[in-house]
Amino acid sequence: MNTCLQTIADYGLRSIGFGERVLPRGTFTLCEQFTLIGSGLIWNVYFGVLSLLFGFGFATALAVAKASGNPWLRKPAEWFIFIFRGSPLFIQFFIIYEMLVLLPRGGITLGGILIATNWMTSAWAGALLVLFLNTSAYSAEIFYGALRAVPKGDIEAADAYGMTGWAKFRRVIWPTTLRLAWPAYTNEAIFLFHATTLVFFSGFPAFQQRGDALYYAKFFADKTFNPFIAYPIAAFYFILLTLTLISVFGMINRRLNRHLPAERRAKLRIRPQIVR
């Protein structure tokens, strides 16, 4: 027990630069595998949480732009959503990585100010950018569909109360849109966290062997020639992560539907996407 606690102290935060720098050698214990793969999960959570937070705001803007009658707003939003939903996420990782590699290593000078660009090819920035753009496109389509499905009666009631413009959108249209979109958006959030494992296969490098959960799972599988321990441990962590997401998004869903009678409240139906 003391040995396992020491292992957790040594490797629990290794993926973010704290603890032992050298990976364990020789005979690998279950504690070492659970600890290091769990340490790598910190990066998966980092990618997922920040992509969702930034993507939620951008997806909202895209959905509103796509629903706009102004073609200068609608067309760019439609093409952005089409491109990122129409191409595989795995290909997007490689294309954007190659685009970022082409940036000058010394940086770009704008208005006499030197802007560094070398950090963009790191996984913490470049891979996050790809996931952010991808989930923004998928979330925007979800929000756009919900935006179009807002009952006309709700809008007419807002008009009858004298609401216009931003007040009507903020107090009537957008809350209803969220309520309608939330079950589908929950599935998108779950898929996004699963998609963070693709960062390992992309061209974005892990700094000083500080990789994600799949990085450490592959390390143990290669060293022990036994994939039936490390990879199930990684899957176990992602199952726990999925259950946490379902709980959190379920609480938000109940909050969004708190004003409705119990029989009319939308229930979350988790439908994992097999193919993106």
C-alpha positions as CSV (number, residue, x, y, z in Angstrom):
1,M,0.0,0.0,0.0
2,N,2.8,2.4,0.9
3,T,4.6,1.6,-2.4
4,C,1.4,2.4,-4.4
5,L,1.0,5.7,-2.5
6,Q,4.6,6.5,-3.3
7,T,3.9,5.7,-7.0
8,I,0.9,8.0,-7.0
9,A,3.0,10.8,-5.4
10,D,5.8,10.2,-8.0
11,Y,3.8,9.8,-11.1
12,G,0.3,11.2,-10.4
13,L,1.0,14.6,-12.0
14,R,3.8,13.5,-14.3
15,S,1.9,14.4,-17.5
16,I,1.9,18.1,-16.5
17,G,5.5,18.2,-15.4
18,F,5.5,17.4,-11.7
19,G,7.1,14.3,-10.2
20,E,9.5,11.8,-11.7
21,R,10.7,12.6,-15.2
22,V,11.9,9.1,-16.0
23,L,9.3,6.5,-16.8
24,P,9.3,3.3,-14.7
25,R,11.3,0.3,-16.0
26,G,11.3,-3.4,-15.5
27,T,8.3,-5.1,-14.1
28,F,5.3,-2.8,-14.2
29,T,2.7,-3.0,-11.4
30,L,-1.0,-2.3,-11.8
31,C,-0.6,0.7,-9.6
32,E,2.0,2.2,-12.0
33,Q,-0.3,1.6,-15.0
34,F,-3.4,3.1,-13.3
35,T,-1.4,6.1,-12.0
36,L,0.3,7.0,-15.2
37,I,-2.7,6.4,-17.5
38,G,-4.8,8.5,-15.1
39,S,-2.1,11.2,-15.1
40,G,-2.3,11.3,-18.9
41,L,-6.1,11.7,-18.6
42,I,-5.5,15.2,-17.3
43,W,-4.6,16.2,-20.9
44,N,-7.7,14.6,-22.3
45,V,-9.8,16.6,-19.8
46,Y,-7.9,19.7,-20.7
47,F,-8.6,19.3,-24.4
48,G,-12.2,18.4,-23.8
49,V,-13.1,21.1,-21.3
50,L,-11.5,24.0,-23.1
51,S,-12.8,22.9,-26.5
52,L,-16.3,22.8,-25.1
53,L,-16.1,26.1,-23.3
54,F,-14.7,28.1,-26.3
55,G,-16.7,26.0,-28.8
56,F,-20.0,26.7,-27.0
57,G,-19.7,30.5,-27.6
58,F,-18.4,30.2,-31.1
59,A,-21.1,27.6,-32.0
60,T,-23.7,30.0,-30.7
61,A,-22.5,32.8,-33.0
62,L,-22.3,30.3,-36.0
63,A,-25.8,29.1,-35.4
64,V,-27.2,32.7,-35.2
65,A,-25.2,33.6,-38.3
66,K,-26.5,30.6,-40.3
67,A,-30.1,31.5,-39.3
68,S,-29.5,35.1,-40.4
69,G,-31.1,36.5,-43.5
70,N,-27.9,38.4,-44.3
71,P,-25.9,36.3,-46.8
72,W,-22.6,37.9,-45.7
73,L,-23.2,36.3,-42.3
74,R,-25.1,33.1,-43.4
75,K,-22.8,31.9,-46.2
76,P,-19.4,31.9,-44.2
77,A,-21.2,30.1,-41.4
78,E,-22.7,27.5,-43.7
79,W,-19.3,26.8,-45.4
80,F,-17.5,26.6,-42.1
81,I,-20.0,24.1,-40.7
82,F,-20.0,22.1,-44.0
83,I,-16.2,21.9,-44.2
84,F,-15.6,20.8,-40.6
85,R,-18.6,18.4,-40.5
86,G,-17.9,17.1,-44.0
87,S,-14.3,16.1,-43.4
88,P,-12.9,13.5,-40.9
89,L,-11.5,14.9,-37.7
90,F,-8.4,12.8,-38.1
91,I,-7.6,14.5,-41.4
92,Q,-8.3,17.9,-39.9
93,F,-5.5,17.2,-37.3
94,F,-3.0,16.5,-40.0
95,I,-4.0,19.4,-42.4
96,I,-4.0,22.0,-39.6
97,Y,-0.7,20.7,-38.2
98,E,1.0,21.0,-41.6
99,M,-0.4,24.5,-42.0
100,L,1.0,25.5,-38.6
101,V,4.4,24.0,-39.4
102,L,4.6,26.3,-42.5
103,L,4.5,29.4,-40.2
104,P,7.9,31.0,-39.9
105,R,9.8,29.6,-36.9
106,G,11.0,33.1,-36.0
107,G,7.4,34.4,-35.8
108,I,5.4,36.9,-37.8
109,T,5.9,40.7,-37.7
110,L,2.6,42.7,-37.6
111,G,2.8,46.5,-37.3
112,G,6.4,46.3,-36.0
113,I,5.4,43.7,-33.3
114,L,6.9,40.2,-33.5
115,I,4.3,37.5,-32.8
116,A,5.8,34.1,-31.9
117,T,4.3,31.2,-33.8
118,N,6.4,28.2,-32.8
119,W,4.1,27.4,-29.9
120,M,1.2,26.7,-32.2
121,T,2.6,23.3,-33.2
122,S,2.6,22.1,-29.6
123,A,-0.2,19.7,-28.7
124,W,-1.6,21.9,-25.9
125,A,-2.3,24.7,-28.5
126,G,-2.5,23.2,-32.0
127,A,-4.5,20.1,-31.1
128,L,-6.8,22.2,-28.9
129,L,-7.4,24.5,-31.9
130,V,-8.5,21.6,-34.1
131,L,-10.9,20.2,-31.5
132,F,-12.3,23.6,-30.9
133,L,-13.1,24.2,-34.6
134,N,-14.5,20.7,-35.0
135,T,-16.8,20.8,-32.0
136,S,-17.9,24.4,-32.9
137,A,-19.1,23.2,-36.3
138,Y,-21.1,20.2,-34.9
139,S,-22.5,22.1,-32.0
140,A,-23.5,25.0,-34.3
141,E,-25.5,22.6,-36.5
142,I,-27.2,21.3,-33.3
143,F,-28.0,24.8,-32.1
144,Y,-29.2,25.9,-35.6
145,G,-31.7,23.0,-35.8
146,A,-33.0,23.9,-32.3
147,L,-33.1,27.5,-33.2
148,R,-35.3,26.7,-36.2
149,A,-37.5,24.5,-34.0
150,V,-38.4,27.2,-31.4
151,P,-42.2,27.2,-31.3
152,K,-43.8,30.2,-33.1
153,G,-46.1,30.6,-30.1
154,D,-43.1,31.5,-27.9
155,I,-41.9,34.1,-30.3
156,E,-45.5,35.6,-30.7
157,A,-45.8,35.7,-26.9
158,A,-42.5,37.6,-26.7
159,D,-43.8,40.0,-29.4
160,A,-47.0,40.5,-27.4
161,Y,-45.0,41.5,-24.4
162,G,-43.2,44.1,-26.4
163,M,-39.9,42.3,-26.5
164,T,-37.6,43.0,-29.5
165,G,-34.1,42.3,-30.6
166,W,-31.6,41.2,-28.0
167,A,-34.1,41.1,-25.2
168,K,-36.3,38.6,-27.1
169,F,-33.4,36.5,-28.1
170,R,-31.9,36.4,-24.6
171,R,-35.1,35.8,-22.6
172,V,-37.1,33.7,-24.9
173,I,-35.4,32.3,-28.1
174,W,-32.1,31.3,-26.7
175,P,-33.3,29.5,-23.5
176,T,-35.8,27.6,-25.6
177,T,-33.1,26.7,-28.1
178,L,-30.8,25.4,-25.4
179,R,-33.6,23.3,-23.9
180,L,-34.3,21.7,-27.3
181,A,-30.7,21.2,-28.2
182,W,-29.3,20.0,-24.9
183,P,-29.8,16.2,-25.3
184,A,-28.0,16.3,-28.7
185,Y,-25.4,18.6,-27.4
186,T,-24.7,16.2,-24.5
187,N,-23.9,13.5,-27.1
188,E,-21.6,15.9,-28.9
189,A,-19.7,16.6,-25.6
190,I,-19.3,12.9,-24.9
191,F,-17.9,12.3,-28.4
192,L,-15.6,15.2,-28.1
193,F,-14.0,13.8,-25.0
194,H,-13.6,10.4,-26.7
195,A,-12.1,12.2,-29.7
196,T,-9.3,13.7,-27.6
197,T,-7.6,10.3,-27.9
198,L,-6.9,11.1,-31.6
199,V,-4.4,13.8,-30.4
200,F,-2.0,10.9,-29.7
201,F,-2.1,9.8,-33.4
202,S,-1.9,13.3,-34.8
203,G,1.3,15.1,-35.7
204,F,1.2,17.3,-32.6
205,P,4.1,16.2,-30.4
206,A,4.0,15.6,-26.6
207,F,6.5,17.7,-24.7
208,Q,9.1,15.6,-22.8
209,Q,7.0,12.4,-22.9
210,R,4.1,14.2,-21.2
211,G,1.4,12.6,-23.2
212,D,-2.3,11.8,-22.7
213,A,-3.9,8.6,-21.4
214,L,-3.4,6.8,-24.7
215,Y,0.2,7.7,-24.8
216,Y,0.9,5.9,-21.5
217,A,-1.4,3.0,-22.4
218,K,0.6,2.4,-25.5
219,F,3.8,2.7,-23.6
220,F,2.8,-0.1,-21.2
221,A,1.3,-2.2,-24.0
222,D,4.6,-2.0,-25.9
223,K,6.8,-2.7,-22.9
224,T,4.8,-5.7,-21.6
225,F,3.6,-7.0,-25.0
226,N,0.2,-7.3,-23.3
227,P,-2.5,-4.8,-24.6
228,F,-5.2,-6.4,-22.4
229,I,-4.3,-4.5,-19.3
230,A,-3.2,-1.0,-20.3
231,Y,-6.0,-0.3,-22.9
232,P,-8.8,-1.6,-20.7
233,I,-7.5,0.7,-17.9
234,A,-7.7,3.6,-20.4
235,A,-11.2,2.6,-21.4
236,F,-12.2,2.4,-17.7
237,Y,-11.1,6.0,-17.1
238,F,-13.0,7.2,-20.2
239,I,-16.1,5.3,-19.0
240,L,-15.8,7.1,-15.6
241,L,-15.4,10.4,-17.5
242,T,-18.5,9.7,-19.6
243,L,-20.6,8.9,-16.5
244,T,-19.4,12.2,-15.0
245,L,-20.4,14.1,-18.2
246,I,-23.8,12.5,-18.2
247,S,-24.3,13.5,-14.6
248,V,-23.2,17.1,-15.1
249,F,-25.1,17.6,-18.3
250,G,-28.1,15.9,-16.8
251,M,-28.2,18.4,-13.9
252,I,-28.0,21.3,-16.5
253,N,-30.8,19.6,-18.5
254,R,-33.0,19.5,-15.4
255,R,-32.2,23.1,-14.7
256,L,-33.2,24.1,-18.3
257,N,-36.5,22.2,-18.0
258,R,-37.4,23.1,-14.4
259,H,-40.4,25.2,-15.5
260,L,-42.0,22.4,-17.4
261,P,-44.4,19.8,-16.0
262,A,-42.6,16.5,-15.2
263,E,-44.2,14.6,-18.1
264,R,-43.0,17.2,-20.6
265,R,-39.4,17.4,-19.5
266,A,-36.9,16.2,-22.1
267,K,-35.0,13.1,-21.0
268,L,-31.3,12.7,-21.9
269,R,-30.8,9.8,-24.3
270,I,-27.2,9.0,-24.7
271,R,-26.4,7.7,-28.2
272,P,-22.7,7.3,-28.7
273,Q,-21.6,8.1,-32.3
274,I,-19.7,5.2,-33.8
275,V,-18.7,7.1,-36.9
276,R,-18.1,10.9,-37.0
